[in-house]
Amino acid sequence: VEVVVTDTGIGIAPETLPHIFEPFFTTKEEGRGTGLGLSICHRLTRSHGGELDVESDIGRGARFRLRLPVEQDDMGAASDHA
């Protein structure tokens, strides 16, 4: 399963991009935010066998892509668990 979220904001600076999934990393001013949101999302995604990545163009926005494997039963059919 793949979910893509895009925005049309200012984008993520190239020097910032490698750090966005690090715990406690933030570009917000002191006292605003903890820098944990993306690191938690990344860790949860990976713990479920998935991937979370980002692409960004300065002045054009960013695109986050979340991919999670589809659970299959013993016969190879997709599970209907919700």
N, CA, C and O atoms as a DFTB+ gen file, in Angstrom:
328 C
 N C O
     1  1       0.862      -1.157       0.000
     2  2       0.000       0.000       0.000
     3  2       0.910       1.222       0.000
     4  3       1.904       1.269       0.725
     5  1       0.561       2.203      -0.816
     6  2       1.362       3.428      -0.869
     7  2       0.466       4.634      -0.681
     8  3      -0.607       4.735      -1.277
     9  1       0.928       5.551       0.164
    10  2       0.245       6.821       0.392
    11  2       1.267       7.918       0.116
    12  3       2.382       7.890       0.637
    13  1       0.871       8.883      -0.711
    14  2       1.749      10.002      -1.032
    15  2       1.073      11.290      -0.590
    16  3      -0.090      11.532      -0.912
    17  1       1.812      12.120       0.155
    18  2       1.312      13.406       0.608
    19  2       2.252      14.472       0.050
    20  3       3.466      14.409       0.247
    21  1       1.677      15.445      -0.643
    22  2       2.495      16.514      -1.208
    23  2       2.020      17.868      -0.705
    24  3       0.879      18.027      -0.270
    25  1       2.913      18.827      -0.776
    26  2       2.529      20.198      -0.475
    27  2       3.168      21.117      -1.512
    28  3       4.023      20.697      -2.292
    29  1       2.749      22.344      -1.509
    30  2       3.290      23.323      -2.451
    31  2       4.008      24.435      -1.698
    32  3       4.014      25.590      -2.124
    33  1       4.608      24.070      -0.582
    34  2       5.302      25.035       0.259
    35  2       6.667      25.407      -0.293
    36  3       6.922      25.293      -1.492
    37  1       7.531      25.852       0.594
    38  2       8.848      26.344       0.176
    39  2       9.851      25.219      -0.067
    40  3      10.928      25.465      -0.611
    41  1       9.518      23.998       0.323
    42  2      10.442      22.884       0.174
    43  2      11.354      22.762       1.379
    44  3      11.314      23.581       2.297
    45  1      12.168      21.732       1.358
    46  2      13.095      21.450       2.454
    47  2      14.507      21.690       1.941
    48  3      14.901      21.150       0.907
    49  1      15.254      22.488       2.657
    50  2      16.611      22.828       2.248
    51  2      17.466      21.568       2.105
    52  3      17.359      20.653       2.921
    53  1      18.305      21.514       1.084
    54  2      19.145      20.322       0.866
    55  2      19.993      19.942       2.081
    56  3      20.209      18.755       2.323
    57  1      20.473      20.912       2.842
    58  2      21.294      20.592       4.018
    59  2      20.445      20.060       5.176
    60  3      20.978      19.431       6.089
    61  1      19.149      20.301       5.150
    62  2      18.231      19.832       6.181
    63  2      17.698      18.442       5.864
    64  3      17.475      17.642       6.773
    65  1      17.496      18.154       4.612
    66  2      16.849      16.916       4.162
    67  2      17.428      15.640       4.783
    68  3      16.650      14.779       5.193
    69  1      18.743      15.476       4.872
    70  2      19.277      14.227       5.448
    71  2      18.961      14.035       6.933
    72  3      19.164      12.944       7.465
    73  1      18.474      15.062       7.601
    74  2      18.293      15.001       9.050
    75  2      16.832      14.918       9.508
    76  3      16.584      14.753      10.703
    77  1      15.869      15.024       8.603
    78  2      14.476      15.195       9.029
    79  2      13.891      14.006       9.789
    80  3      12.916      14.169      10.523
    81  1      14.466      12.813       9.629
    82  2      13.952      11.654      10.355
    83  2      14.737      11.374      11.641
    84  3      14.479      10.373      12.309
    85  1      15.683      12.237      11.993
    86  2      16.462      12.075      13.222
    87  2      15.644      12.544      14.428
    88  3      14.989      13.584      14.368
    89  1      15.681      11.779      15.523
    90  2      14.968      12.218      16.728
    91  2      15.466      13.576      17.214
    92  3      16.667      13.843      17.224
    93  1      14.544      14.413      17.607
    94  2      14.786      15.736      18.181
    95  2      15.313      16.764      17.179
    96  3      15.675      17.873      17.572
    97  1      15.362      16.413      15.890
    98  2      15.774      17.396      14.903
    99  2      14.572      18.264      14.540
   100  3      13.505      17.744      14.211
   101  1      14.739      19.561      14.597
   102  2      13.665      20.474      14.236
   103  2      14.258      21.743      13.639
   104  3      15.389      22.123      13.943
   105  1      13.485      22.377      12.800
   106  2      13.889      23.673      12.250
   107  2      13.071      24.792      12.882
   108  3      13.222      25.962      12.533
   109  1      12.203      24.415      13.818
   110  2      11.374      25.410      14.498
   111  2      12.178      26.134      15.568
   112  3      13.192      25.634      16.056
   113  1      11.707      27.309      15.916
   114  2      12.385      28.059      16.971
   115  2      12.225      27.332      18.314
   116  3      11.312      26.528      18.501
   117  1      13.127      27.638      19.225
   118  2      13.134      26.995      20.535
   119  2      11.783      27.144      21.220
   120  3      11.178      28.216      21.198
   121  1      11.318      26.057      21.828
   122  2      10.047      26.065      22.538
   123  2       8.860      25.677      21.676
   124  3       7.742      25.570      22.181
   125  1       9.077      25.465      20.391
   126  2       7.988      25.063      19.487
   127  2       8.339      23.727      18.854
   128  3       9.271      23.632      18.057
   129  1       7.598      22.716      19.210
   130  2       7.826      21.395      18.649
   131  2       8.970      20.671      19.335
   132  3       9.828      21.283      19.972
   133  1       8.962      19.345      19.189
   134  2       9.976      18.517      19.835
   135  2      10.937      17.879      18.849
   136  3      11.990      17.382      19.249
   137  1      10.593      17.883      17.567
   138  2      11.428      17.211      16.596
   139  2      11.271      15.700      16.649
   140  3      12.177      14.966      16.253
   141  1      10.133      15.231      17.133
   142  2       9.918      13.788      17.243
   143  2       8.928      13.237      16.216
   144  3       8.938      12.036      15.951
   145  1       8.090      14.064      15.644
   146  2       7.020      13.577      14.780
   147  2       7.487      12.711      13.629
   148  3       7.023      11.580      13.480
   149  1       8.395      13.219      12.813
   150  2       8.853      12.451      11.655
   151  2       9.703      11.257      12.060
   152  3       9.655      10.216      11.404
   153  1      10.486      11.390      13.137
   154  2      11.298      10.249      13.562
   155  2      10.414       9.111      14.068
   156  3      10.718       7.943      13.825
   157  1       9.339       9.431      14.760
   158  2       8.407       8.398      15.228
   159  2       7.710       7.744      14.037
   160  3       7.601       6.519      13.980
   161  1       7.246       8.540      13.096
   162  2       6.600       7.986      11.894
   163  2       7.549       7.063      11.139
   164  3       7.153       5.988      10.687
   165  1       8.797       7.487      11.008
   166  2       9.788       6.687      10.292
   167  2      10.038       5.360      11.006
   168  3      10.071       4.303      10.376
   169  1      10.210       5.424      12.309
   170  2      10.485       4.207      13.084
   171  2       9.290       3.240      13.050
   172  3       9.480       2.035      12.885
   173  1       8.072       3.753      13.205
   174  2       6.882       2.895      13.145
   175  2       6.732       2.249      11.777
   176  3       6.416       1.064      11.672
   177  1       6.957       3.020      10.748
   178  2       6.854       2.496       9.389
   179  2       7.841       1.356       9.178
   180  3       7.475       0.298       8.666
   181  1       9.093       1.573       9.575
   182  2      10.116       0.542       9.392
   183  2       9.821      -0.697      10.242
   184  3      10.098      -1.819       9.817
   185  1       9.258      -0.499      11.448
   186  2       8.960      -1.652      12.300
   187  2       7.865      -2.530      11.713
   188  3       7.730      -3.693      12.095
   189  1       7.086      -1.988      10.791
   190  2       6.039      -2.754      10.107
   191  2       6.485      -3.204       8.717
   192  3       5.666      -3.631       7.904
   193  1       7.776      -3.106       8.454
   194  2       8.309      -3.576       7.184
   195  2       8.109      -2.602       6.031
   196  3       8.206      -2.985       4.865
   197  1       7.834      -1.359       6.350
   198  2       7.574      -0.370       5.313
   199  2       8.700       0.616       5.120
   200  3       9.780       0.486       5.696
   201  1       8.420       1.605       4.296
   202  2       9.385       2.654       3.987
   203  2       8.695       4.007       4.052
   204  3       7.521       4.131       3.704
   205  1       9.420       5.008       4.496
   206  2       8.956       6.386       4.478
   207  2      10.086       7.220       3.922
   208  3      11.186       7.232       4.474
   209  1       9.820       7.919       2.829
   210  2      10.858       8.760       2.262
   211  2      10.274      10.094       1.819
   212  3       9.059      10.294       1.809
   213  1      11.163      10.985       1.459
   214  2      10.752      12.338       1.086
   215  2      11.578      12.813      -0.095
   216  3      12.759      12.487      -0.221
   217  1      10.949      13.574      -0.940
   218  2      11.614      14.294      -2.027
   219  2      11.184      15.743      -1.892
   220  3      10.049      16.028      -1.510
   221  1      12.088      16.655      -2.203
   222  2      11.748      18.057      -2.061
   223  2      12.452      18.884      -3.125
   224  3      13.594      18.611      -3.494
   225  1      11.753      19.890      -3.607
   226  2      12.310      20.873      -4.525
   227  2      12.107      22.246      -3.906
   228  3      10.981      22.635      -3.595
   229  1      13.191      22.974      -3.730
   230  2      13.103      24.317      -3.160
   231  2      12.170      25.165      -4.024
   232  3      12.303      25.228      -5.246
   233  1      11.227      25.810      -3.348
   234  2      10.265      26.664      -4.033
   235  2       9.084      25.933      -4.634
   236  3       8.163      26.570      -5.145
   237  1       9.088      24.588      -4.586
   238  2       7.998      23.818      -5.189
   239  2       7.317      22.875      -4.213
   240  3       6.267      22.318      -4.533
   241  1       7.887      22.683      -3.030
   242  2       7.244      21.834      -2.038
   243  2       7.956      20.521      -1.805
   244  3       9.081      20.307      -2.256
   245  1       7.269      19.647      -1.086
   246  2       7.823      18.348      -0.709
   247  2       6.794      17.262      -0.953
   248  3       5.590      17.514      -0.995
   249  1       7.304      16.032      -1.114
   250  2       6.428      14.873      -1.296
   251  2       6.929      13.761      -0.379
   252  3       8.061      13.295      -0.509
   253  1       6.075      13.347       0.541
   254  2       6.364      12.228       1.427
   255  2       5.653      11.004       0.892
   256  3       4.480      11.062       0.526
   257  1       6.370       9.899       0.850
   258  2       5.809       8.644       0.352
   259  2       5.929       7.586       1.441
   260  3       7.025       7.287       1.916
   261  1       4.788       7.023       1.830
   262  2       4.706       5.965       2.830
   263  2       4.312       4.683       2.111
   264  3       3.291       4.633       1.426
   265  1       5.125       3.653       2.272
   266  2       4.823       2.344       1.682
   267  2       4.782       1.306       2.794
   268  3       5.709       1.200       3.598
   269  1       3.695       0.542       2.828
   270  2       3.542      -0.533       3.809
   271  2       3.200      -1.817       3.079
   272  3       2.433      -1.793       2.116
   273  1       3.755      -2.937       3.518
   274  2       3.429      -4.208       2.870
   275  2       1.998      -4.630       3.195
   276  3       1.475      -4.345       4.272
   277  1       1.388      -5.309       2.242
   278  2       0.049      -5.858       2.448
   279  2       0.209      -7.199       3.143
   280  3       0.966      -8.059       2.693
   281  1      -0.507      -7.368       4.240
   282  2      -0.460      -8.629       4.968
   283  2      -1.127      -9.705       4.125
   284  3      -2.194      -9.483       3.552
   285  1      -0.482     -10.893       4.050
   286  2      -1.052     -11.993       3.293
   287  2      -1.260     -13.192       4.200
   288  3      -0.506     -13.427       5.144
   289  1      -2.320     -13.951       3.879
   290  2      -2.554     -15.159       4.662
   291  2      -1.668     -16.282       4.137
   292  3      -0.870     -16.053       3.228
   293  1      -1.788     -17.488       4.686
   294  2      -0.932     -18.602       4.306
   295  2      -1.107     -19.021       2.852
   296  3      -0.225     -19.670       2.290
   297  1      -2.224     -18.665       2.238
   298  2      -2.490     -19.023       0.844
   299  2      -2.034     -17.926      -0.131
   300  3      -2.176     -18.076      -1.345
   301  1      -1.485     -16.823       0.404
   302  2      -0.988     -15.751      -0.437
   303  2      -2.025     -14.693      -0.773
   304  3      -1.741     -13.772      -1.538
   305  1      -3.227     -14.810      -0.209
   306  2      -4.270     -13.825      -0.467
   307  2      -4.121     -12.655       0.514
   308  3      -3.704     -12.832       1.658
   309  1      -4.471     -11.466       0.038
   310  2      -4.415     -10.290       0.917
   311  2      -5.408     -10.476       2.052
   312  3      -6.530     -10.937       1.843
   313  1      -4.990     -10.116       3.241
   314  2      -5.835     -10.223       4.429
   315  2      -6.879      -9.115       4.429
   316  3      -6.639      -8.016       3.929
   317  1      -8.052      -9.425       5.004
   318  2      -9.118      -8.399       5.066
   319  2      -9.187      -7.780       6.466
   320  3     -10.227      -7.253       6.863
   321  1      -8.070      -7.844       7.218
   322  2      -8.047      -7.210       8.540
   323  2      -8.112      -5.701       8.365
   324  3      -7.447      -5.138       7.496
   325  1      -8.914      -5.053       9.191
   326  2      -9.008      -3.578       9.113
   327  2      -8.316      -2.957      10.273
   328  3      -8.283      -1.732      10.390
